[in-house]
Amino acid sequence: MAIFLLLLVASAVPLMCLMGAIVIAMRLVRRVLSLAHVRLRFAPQAAKPGESIEVLARVVPRGRSPIVVRATLACTMFDHRARPLYAKTLAMQPVDGKPNEYRATLELPDAALRTGVVGDQLSALFSEEAHRLLVSWTVGLQIERNGRIVHRQSHAIDVPEGQPLRTDKDSMTHMVVEAFSSMHDDLLFNWLVQMAARDGEISSGERELLHDVLRSGHGITDPAAADQRIEEEQRRHLELGGALVRKHIPVDKRMAFYRLMYVMAWRDGVYDPREHAFLLETLQTFGLDRSHVREVELGVLREMAKSALESN
C-alpha cells in the first residue's frame, strides 16, 4: 500500500508541473493575442512618505475591444511568507493627444513603512524573527479586457525614509477592547490588571484602557466604579493550574489570551523586565510553545502596520 501511494505521488508531480506550464502558456497566448506592446514607467523610483508617484503606461492593444488599465501601489511584509499590508488601485486615464498612453497618480501614505528590515528598532520583547521583518513596496500595472486580466506586472519602489514599526495606542486599545468584549472572561480581566500593575503601578494610560475594557465588556461606565473593580482585581491573585488550563481551554483561545497580554506589555512602548517575566509565566501556564509565540507577535505587528497604513 505504501509503495502504491509513493508511485501515485511520484506520477502526480510531473502532471502538476505540466498543468502549471499549460496555465502559464495560456496566459502568455492571451497576452500576445490581446496586446502588441506594454511599457510601464513611474517616478520617483525612491519616494518619501506622503509623496506622489506619477505612473505612465503605454499599452498598444490588438483588435478593437476596449481595455481597462489600472495602477496599484502595494506594501507587503515578509515573515515566513508574503503578507499583504496595503494596496491602493486606481484606474489609469488616457493622456490627451497621446494615443495608447495612460496616466495615474499614486500617493505614498504618510505612515509608510520603510523598505527593507523594519523590525530592527522593536523592543527586546520581540523575538529575533520579528526584528528581521522585511517590507517591500511595489508599483503594479494590470490590464483587463472583456472582464479578464490579460496582463499584470509589478516593480519595486524604494522607501528609504519610511517609518519604523512603532506603537499606536489607539489601535492597540481597539484590539484589546474588541477581543475582550468577544470573550467576556473574568479570568482574562484579572490577568490584564496584573499585567498593567506588573511594573509597580498602573499608569494613567493603562487605567484608561482598563476603563474601556470594563465599559465594553461589563457595562461599567462610572469611573469610580471602574477604579473599584480594578483595585479588587489587584488584590485578587487568581491561581489556575497549567494542566487544568491546557485540558479545558482550546489552544486558539489560549493564544488569544496571550495575544492580549502581549499587546498590554507593548502598548505603552516601554519595555519592562517585570512585564516580560509575567508573559513568561503566562506562557508556561498556557502551555504555548515557541511557534505559538511567534505567530502571536507577528500577527500583532501585522495588524499594527495595516492599521497605520489604512488610517491614511
N, C-alpha and C positions, 0 to 999 in steps of 0.2 A: 504493500500500500504506500509506504514511504517513497519507494523508488518511483512508483507511478506518479505521485504528486510532484516529485522533483522533475520528472520528464515533462509533466504538464506545465510547470512553471518555466522550465527552460524553453519549451516551444512557444510559450506566450510572450516572452521577452522580444524575440525578433518581430512577432506580429505587432506588438505595441509600437516598436520603433518604426515599422512600416506604416502604420496608421498615422503616427506623428509626422512622418515625412510627407504623406499624402496631404494632410491638412496644411502643412507649410506650402506645398506645391500649389494647392488650390488657392491659397491666399495670394501667392505670387502671380498666378494666372489672372486672378480677379483684378489685381492692381494693374497688370500690363494691359488688360483689356479696357480698363476704365480710365487710366491716366497715362499721358505721354511724358509728363515732366513734373517733378516736385522738388522745390527747394525751400528750406526754412532758414531764416536769419533772425537774430534778435540782439538787442543792445540795451544796456551794457552786458558784457559777459560776466562781470563781477558786480553785484548790486548790494546796496545798503538797505537796511530795514526802512520801509516807507517809500522807497524809490520806485519810480515807474519803469517798466520794461517794455520797450517797443518791439513788437513781433511782426515780421513781414514774411509772407509766404507767396511763392509763385507756383501756381497749380495750373497745368495745362491738361484739360480732360480730353478724352476721346469720346466722340459721339455728342449728342445734343442733350442728354438728360442732365438736369441741374445737379449741382453738387453743393454740399454744405461743408464749410471749413471752420474748424474750431481750434482754439489755442488754450492750453491748460498750464497753469503753474501748480506744481505739486511738491510736497515735502514728505519724505519717507525716513523713518527711523529703523535702524537695523540692530536687532539683538541676535537671536539665533535664526531669525527670518525677517523679511521686509514687513514693516508695519506702517501703513499709510496714516499720516497725521493730518494732512491738509491738502485740499485740491480746489482750485478755482478755475472754472472753464467759461470762456467767452466765445461767442460766435464772431468770427473774423469778417470784417466788412470789405466789399470790393473797393479798390482805390480808383477814384475818378481819373479818367484819361489813361489808365494803365490796365489794359485787358489782362485777365488771369492773375492780377496782383491783389493780395488781401492783407489787411492790417488789423491789429488789435493792440490794446494797451493793458498790460497786466501790472498790478501793484503788489509789491512785496509787503506783507504785513509788518506793522511796527514791532511786533513781538517775534519776528522771525528768528528762529534758532540759527546759530552759525553753522556753516558747513564743516563737516569733519567730526572729530571727537567732541562731544558736548557734555559728557558726564564727568570730566576731569576736575570740576570745581564742586562736585557734590560733597556733602559732609561724610565723615567717617562711618555714618550709619549705614551707608550703602556698600554693596559688595563690589569686588573688582570688575565683575561683568557690567555693572551699572556705570562704573567710572569709564568704561571703554565704549559706551554707546556712540554710534555713528549716525549722523544726519546728512541727508542728501537732498538738494533742491534740483528740480528739472523743469524745463520748458518743453511742452509737448505739442505736437500737431496731429490732428485727427481729421480725416476726410471721409464724408459719408455720401452715398449715392443710393437713391431709391430705398432709403431706410437702412442700408447696410454699410458697415465700415469697410472701406476699400483700402485705406492706408493709415498707418499710425507710426509715429516716430517721436523720440524724446531725446533731449540733450541736457547735460549738466550745466547748471549755473552756479557760480561761486558766491557764497555769502560770508566772507571772512570776518565782517564786523557785526554779525548777528549776535543774539542774546545767548547766554548760557542757560542751562536748566536751573530754575530757581523756584522758591516757594511762592505760591499765590494763595494767600489766606482765604480769600472769598471762595475760590474754587474748592479748596480743601475742606472748608466748613460745609459747603454744599455736599461734598462727598460723604462726610461723616453723618450729617443730619439725614440725608436721603437713605443711607444704608441702615442707620439705627432705626429710622421710622418703619422700615420694612421688616426689621427683626423684632423690635419691641421687646428687648430682653433685659431684665433687671441685672443679671449677672454681667452682661456687657457694659451696662452703665456704671456699675461698680468698678470695673476694670478701667473705664475711661477716666473716672475720678482718681483712681490710684495712679494712673499714668500722668495725669495733669499735676498731681501733688508729688510726683517722684523726685523732682529737683528741689524739694524743700517747701515750696508754697505754690499755690495756684495763682498764676498771673491773671491780669485783667482780661487779656485776650482769651486765655483758656477758660476762664469763668464765663465769658460771653458765649463761647462755643457750647459749654455745658448747659447754659440757659437755653440756647437754640435747640439743643437735643431734647431737653425736658419739655419745651414748648411744643415741638413737633411730635414727640413720641408719647408724652404723658398729658398734654394739655395744660401744663403748669405755666401760666402767663405772669403770675405775680413774682417779681424779682426776689422779694423777701422769702417767699415760699420755696423758690428755686434754691436760694442760698442755704436754707434749712435742710433741704433734701441733699445737697452736696455735702454739707457738714456731717449728716447722718452716714453717708456713704464713706466719708473719710474715716469715721470711727469704726465702720463695719468692714472688717477684712474677711472676705469670703474665702473659704478653703474648699477646693474641689480637686479630688484626686485625678491624676492624669489618666489612669486606667479607666475610670468612670467616664471621663470626657471622651476619650477615644472610642469607647464602646457605644455611647449613646448619641454623640453628636457627629453627623457626617463630616467628611473631610472638607467638602466645599464650604460648609458653614464655619468650620474651624478656620479655614483660610480667610473667610470674610471677616471673622473676628480679628484675626491677626492683622489684616489689612487696615482696619480702623485703628488698632494700636500703633501701627506704623505711621499712619497719617498724623495721628496725635503727636508722635515723637518728632516728626519732621516739620509740623505745621508752623512753629514759631521761627524756623530757620536756624535754631541754635541747638547744637549737639551737646547733650549732657550724658555723661557716663552712667548715671543712675537710671536714666530712661532706657539706655541700651541694655543695662542689666535686667530691667523689668521686661523688656522684649524677649531676652533670652529665657527668662523664667516662663513667659507665656508660651514660647516655642516648645519648651520642654513639657509643659502641662498639656499642650495641644497635640504633641506627638508629630509635629511638622518637620520635614527634613529640608535639606539644602535646596532641592528642586522647588519645593513649595515656597520657600523664602524668595527665591529668585523670581518666580512667577508673580508673586505679590508685589515686590518692589518695582519690577519693570512695568507691571500694569499700572501702578500709581504714577510712575514717571510718564508713561504714555498719556494717561488721562490729563495730567498737568500740562503737558506740552500741547495736546489737542485743544484744551480749554483756552490756553493763552492765545493760540492762533485763531481760534474760532471767534474770540471776543473782539477781534479787529473788524 
